[in-house]
Structures are given as structure tokens and as C-alpha cells.
Amino acid sequence: MRRLIPVLFFVLVCFGCSLPRVIVLNDPLDAGQHNDLGVSYEARQEYDLALREYERAAELDKEWARPLVNRGNVLARQEDWKGAVESYRRALRREPGHGEAMNNLAWVLLRMGENEEALLWAEKTVEKSPGQPSSLDTLAEAQLANGNYAAARDSIRRALESSPDKALEEGLLRKLKMAEAGIKGVSR
């Protein structure tokens, strides 16, 4: 029994030293820094980490739409259409006139087959920034999906006049052929 007492004492000392401790962590990053970190993760295709950082940025600044737009863009890239729509709608509740959120919402709605609502958002986007080639491209795509070929041709021509980049120009020319041939649908 006397030999057992030192062993028990030793065991109690060892376990006593390993009692759980409460550690309070303070996040030193602000919303902008979390958003920038998300952009960095996204560039490295670490999408889960990017989504976490965008959500954290959105929590820290409840009025800023940018992290929610970025979050929606990642979800759209992953073809999580419902998640992307939810994120863009949250962004638009914060900043109702956010052009990129409206345009990207329209684009995702087209992928979901919600052509009429997509057209409404695309029209709002072009009203906000009439000469933006990517917005005119989305509008043309929505017009094609809704069977309005003449309006689509007009939107495409306006986009082409706005000096789009080479990749966008090629896509616009494909859509112009669809509009001229009366082909309804979304070109993916």
C-alpha cells in the first residue's frame, strides 16, 4: 500500500498538469483583410477556405456586399447555383445597386432556367451601366433565352461597339449567330 501512494501521487500530478485550459482567441483581421485572404485562397483554387474567409468578412461588415459577391462567384464556379443565388441576393440586400451582383445573379438564374427573372436583373444591370460589355452580354443571353432575337442582336451589337476583350468578343459573335438564326437558348 505504501508503494501505491507515491504512484498515485505521481499520476495525480501528471493529470493535474493536463487539465483543459480555456483560451480566448482574438481575430486581428478586419473584414477587408478576410476578403483579401479569400481572394488569395480563390486564386489558389482553395475554394472551401475562400468561402470561409468571404463569410467571415461578411459577418464582420454587415453592410459590405463585396465578400458576398465573391462568395457567390465561387459557388457559381462550383455550379452550386442555389448557393450562388442566395449569396448574390444577400449582397443586393446590402447594396441594392451593386452591378456585379445583379449581373451575376442574372447569369446564374439563366443556368437555372429562370429566364424571365434573369432578364429583369440583366435589364437592371444595363440600366445601371449601359456601356458595360459583360452586362450587355448577359442581357443578350437572357433575351435569347426568352426568344427575343431582335433585342438580343441589338444588345450584342452594343456590346461589340464597347470594345470587349477577345474572349468576350468571340462569345458575343457566337450569340449573334444564334440570334440571327433564331436559336433560342442559353449558350454555355
N, C-alpha and C positions, 0 to 999 in steps of 0.2 A: 504494500500500500504506500509506503514511504517513497518508493521509486516512482510510483504513479503520479504523485503530487508535482514533482518537477516537470514531468512530461505534460501534464495538464496545464501547468503554468506556461510552459513554452507554447503550447497550442493556443491558449487564450491570448498571449502576447502577439503571436503571428496573425491570428484572425482579427484581433483588435486593431491592428495596423492597417487592415484592408477593408475597413468599414466604408461603405459608399459615401462619397462626398458630393455635395451639391455645388455645381459650377455654373455660374451665370455668364453666358457669353453675350458680348455686346457687338452687334454688327456695325462695323465702322463705315460701311459703304452707303452712299445715298442712292436715290432712285436712278439718277443718271449713270452712276458707276455700275449698278447692277445691269442696267440696259446695255451699256457698253460691253460688259462681260458677256452678256447674252449674244451680242453681235459677234464677239470673238469666238465663242463656242459654236455659233451657227456657221461661221466661216470654216471651222474645222470639222463641220458636219457632226458635231456632238449635240444632236437635237434635244435630247432629254435634258441636258444641262442648260442649253439655251432657253428652253421653255421654263425651267425652274427660275432662271435669272429674270426673264421677262415678267413672270408672275410676281416675283419679289419686288421688282421695280414698280409694277402696277399697284402693289399693296402699299408701298412707301409713299407714292404720289398718286392720290386718288382722283386727280384732275387731269393727269397727263395721258394722252391717248397713244403716244408712240410705242411704249412697250407692248400694248395690246395689239397694235397693228403688226409689230414684229412677231408676236406670238401667233397671230392669225396667219402670217406668211409662212411660218414654219409648219403649222398644221396643214395648210394648203399644200405645201411641198410634199407632205406625207400623205396627201389625199384624205385627210380627216376633214371632210367638207363641213360636217355639222359643227365640229370644234372650231374651225376657222370662221364660220358664220357667227357663232356665239362671240368669238373674240372681236371680230370687226364691229359687231353691234354694240359690245361693251365700249369699244373705242369711240364709236359715234355718239353714245350717250354722254361721254366726257367732252368730246369736241364734235358737235353736230356737223360742222362743215369740213371735216378732215377729208381732203380729196383722195388721198391714197386709200383710206379705209373704205370710202364709198366705191371707188373703182374696183378694189379687190373684192369687196362684198359682191358687187355685180358679177365679177368674173367667176367667183365660187358658186353663186346662185345659178349661173349658166351650166356649170358642171353638174349641178343637182337637178337640172331640168326645170328650174323655177324661172322660166324665160320672161314672164310678164313683170315680175318683181325686179329681175335683173335689169330689164330695160328701164324701169323707173330710176333705179340707182345710177345706171350709166348716164341717163339724161341729166340727173342732178350733178353728176361729176363734171360733165361737159359744160353745164351752165356755170359752174364754179371756175373752171379753167378751160376756156373754149379752144385754145390752140395746142393743147397737150396731146401729142400723137398717141400715147398709150391709152389715154381716156377715149379718144376718138376710135381707136382700135376696139376697145371693149364695147363701146356704143355700137359700132358696126357689127360686131359679133352678136350682140343682143338683138339688133334689128334683123339680122339674117335668121336668127333662131325664131323670131316672131314672124318671119315671112315678109318683111318689109324691105324688098330688094332695092327699090329706088332710094330710100333713105340710107340704106347701107352703102350703096355706091357713093352717095354724096359724102357720107362720113369718112369713107376710105379715101376719097379724093382730097378732102380737107386734111386728113392725117398725112397723106403723102406730100402735100404742099408744106407741111410743117417740118420738113427735113428730119424724118425719123432715122434712127440708126439702121445699119444694114440688115440686121436680123428682123427688126420690126417691119422694115420696108418689104422684105420677102414675104412675111406673113400677110401683110396688107394686100400685096399683089395676088396672093392665093385667094384671099377673101373676095377681092374684086372680081376674079374669075367666077367664083361661086355666085356672087350677086348678079353678074351679067348673065349667067346660065340659069338663074332662078333656082339655085340649090339651097334648100332650107336646112339649117342645122348649125351646130357648133363645130368649128374646125378645131380639133385638139392638137 
